Amino acid sequence: MQVSTDEGVTWTSLANEYTTSDHDPDAHPDIVANLPGLTGYCNSDDFVPMTFDLTAYAGQEVLIGFRYMTDWGTVLDGWFIQDATVSGTAVSLEPLLRYIPDMDWQVTIVLKIEDKKHTNFVIYDMVTCDNTECGITLMPRAGSITYYAIVSPLADEGYGTYHLWNPKPHCGR
């Protein structure tokens, strides 16, 4: 949990009995800058009640923020907030702002084409529509062909889902 006293320009992370400032020496700098925080995975369907001390902010108008960050190798469901109170008064959780940067993709197609005498590679970037992020590519069907699709995110952060499909399989040929 974080608190801002300047309308969200800066945020201070709060500690409780569940948070830690321990981190991997190679952790992303943004994660280190936002410690203390929660870490690990809770394999439970039950909510875990947490309390944070806001005494230092008594009499001030503050914003309360809930931030989810993860490292490069782990992306789980994050956390869920059932309800929140300040000094026993319920705090509306609507609307919780959810910012997810738009994720653009670069799709590179590599064809490995083999015949009895030669192996050739054809490499090209798939053109995708900016509105739908969909693209189509036509592939040759001669000889023995292996297709590779390399999908690379272009944004520095964010997430997205991509799907690759072959609408007309070549039936073993």
C-alpha positions as CSV (number, residue, x, y, z in Angstrom):
1,M,0.0,0.0,0.0
2,Q,1.2,3.5,-0.8
3,V,0.3,7.0,0.4
4,S,0.6,10.3,-1.5
5,T,0.5,13.7,0.1
6,D,0.9,15.7,-3.1
7,E,-2.0,14.5,-5.2
8,G,-0.2,11.5,-6.6
9,V,3.0,13.1,-7.8
10,T,5.0,11.0,-5.4
11,W,4.2,7.9,-3.4
12,T,5.5,6.4,-0.2
13,S,5.2,2.7,0.4
14,L,4.0,1.6,3.8
15,A,5.2,-1.3,5.9
16,N,3.3,-3.9,8.0
17,E,4.0,-7.4,9.3
18,Y,3.6,-8.9,5.8
19,T,5.9,-6.5,3.8
20,T,9.6,-6.7,3.3
21,S,12.4,-4.6,1.9
22,D,14.5,-7.6,1.0
23,H,15.1,-8.0,-2.7
24,D,17.2,-9.7,-5.3
25,P,20.4,-7.6,-6.0
26,D,19.4,-7.7,-9.7
27,A,15.8,-6.6,-9.1
28,H,14.3,-4.0,-11.4
29,P,15.1,-0.5,-10.1
30,D,11.4,0.4,-10.0
31,I,10.6,-2.5,-7.7
32,V,13.5,-1.5,-5.3
33,A,12.3,2.1,-5.4
34,N,8.8,1.1,-4.2
35,L,9.8,-1.1,-1.3
36,P,8.7,-2.2,1.2
37,G,6.2,-4.5,-0.4
38,L,4.6,-7.9,-0.4
39,T,6.4,-10.8,-2.0
40,G,5.6,-14.4,-2.7
41,Y,2.5,-16.3,-3.7
42,C,-0.4,-17.1,-1.4
43,N,-2.1,-20.4,-2.5
44,S,-5.3,-19.7,-0.6
45,D,-8.8,-18.7,-1.6
46,D,-9.2,-16.8,1.7
47,F,-8.5,-13.1,1.9
48,V,-5.6,-12.1,4.2
49,P,-6.6,-9.1,6.4
50,M,-3.9,-6.4,6.5
51,T,-3.5,-3.2,8.5
52,F,-1.3,-0.3,7.7
53,D,-0.5,2.6,10.1
54,L,-1.6,6.0,8.8
55,T,-0.9,7.9,12.1
56,A,1.9,9.9,10.4
57,Y,-0.7,11.3,8.0
58,A,-3.4,12.3,10.6
59,G,-5.1,15.6,9.7
60,Q,-3.7,15.5,6.1
61,E,-5.6,14.9,2.9
62,V,-3.9,11.9,1.3
63,L,-4.4,9.5,-1.6
64,I,-4.1,5.8,-0.9
65,G,-2.7,3.6,-3.7
66,F,-2.5,-0.1,-4.2
67,R,0.3,-1.0,-6.6
68,Y,1.1,-4.3,-8.2
69,M,4.6,-4.9,-9.6
70,T,6.4,-8.0,-10.7
71,D,9.8,-9.1,-12.0
72,W,10.7,-10.1,-15.5
73,G,10.2,-13.9,-14.9
74,T,6.9,-14.0,-12.9
75,V,3.5,-12.9,-13.8
76,L,0.7,-14.2,-11.6
77,D,-2.8,-13.0,-10.9
78,G,-1.6,-10.2,-8.6
79,W,-3.8,-9.4,-5.6
80,F,-7.5,-8.7,-5.0
81,I,-8.9,-6.2,-2.6
82,Q,-12.2,-7.1,-0.9
83,D,-12.8,-4.0,1.1
84,A,-10.9,-1.1,2.7
85,T,-11.5,1.0,5.8
86,V,-9.8,4.1,7.4
87,S,-10.4,4.5,11.1
88,G,-13.4,2.1,10.8
89,T,-15.0,4.0,7.9
90,A,-15.5,2.2,4.7
91,V,-13.5,3.5,1.7
92,S,-15.1,3.2,-1.7
93,L,-13.0,1.1,-4.0
94,E,-14.8,2.4,-7.1
95,P,-13.3,3.4,-9.3
96,L,-10.0,1.8,-8.9
97,L,-7.8,3.0,-11.7
98,R,-6.2,0.3,-13.6
99,Y,-3.4,1.5,-15.9
100,I,-1.9,-1.0,-18.3
101,P,0.3,0.3,-21.0
102,D,-0.7,-0.6,-24.5
103,M,1.5,-3.4,-25.7
104,D,2.7,-3.5,-29.3
105,W,4.3,-6.5,-30.9
106,Q,6.9,-7.2,-33.5
107,V,6.3,-10.5,-35.2
108,T,9.2,-12.0,-37.2
109,I,8.6,-15.0,-39.3
110,V,11.5,-17.4,-40.1
111,L,11.0,-20.0,-42.8
112,K,13.4,-22.9,-43.1
113,I,13.0,-24.4,-46.5
114,E,14.8,-27.6,-47.3
115,D,15.0,-29.7,-50.5
116,K,17.3,-32.5,-51.3
117,K,20.3,-30.3,-52.0
118,H,19.8,-27.0,-50.1
119,T,18.5,-25.4,-47.0
120,N,17.3,-21.8,-47.3
121,F,16.1,-19.4,-44.7
122,V,13.7,-16.6,-45.4
123,I,13.2,-14.0,-42.6
124,Y,10.7,-11.2,-42.7
125,D,8.6,-9.0,-40.3
126,M,4.9,-9.6,-40.3
127,V,2.9,-6.4,-40.9
128,T,0.2,-6.0,-38.3
129,C,-2.8,-3.7,-38.3
130,D,-2.5,-1.0,-35.6
131,N,-6.2,-1.1,-34.7
132,T,-6.4,-4.8,-34.2
133,E,-2.8,-6.0,-33.9
134,C,-3.8,-8.7,-36.3
135,G,-1.7,-9.8,-39.3
136,I,-1.6,-12.4,-41.9
137,T,1.2,-13.9,-43.8
138,L,1.2,-16.2,-46.8
139,M,3.7,-19.1,-46.7
140,P,5.0,-21.2,-49.6
141,R,4.1,-24.9,-49.5
142,A,6.9,-26.4,-51.6
143,G,9.5,-28.7,-50.2
144,S,10.0,-29.3,-46.5
145,I,9.3,-26.1,-44.6
146,T,9.6,-25.4,-40.9
147,Y,8.0,-22.2,-39.7
148,Y,9.1,-20.1,-36.7
149,A,7.4,-17.1,-35.3
150,I,9.4,-14.8,-33.0
151,V,7.1,-12.5,-31.0
152,S,8.8,-9.6,-29.3
153,P,7.2,-6.9,-27.2
154,L,8.0,-3.3,-28.2
155,A,6.9,-1.5,-25.0
156,D,9.2,-1.2,-22.0
157,E,6.4,-2.4,-19.7
158,G,2.9,-3.7,-19.8
159,Y,1.4,-7.0,-20.8
160,G,-0.6,-8.5,-23.6
161,T,-1.8,-11.7,-25.1
162,Y,-1.0,-13.0,-28.5
163,H,-2.2,-15.9,-30.5
164,L,-0.8,-17.6,-33.5
165,W,-2.9,-19.9,-35.5
166,N,-2.9,-21.8,-38.8
167,P,-6.4,-21.6,-40.1
168,K,-5.8,-24.2,-42.8
169,P,-3.4,-26.9,-41.7
170,H,-1.4,-28.5,-44.5
171,C,-2.6,-32.0,-43.5
172,G,0.8,-33.6,-43.0
173,R,2.3,-32.5,-46.4
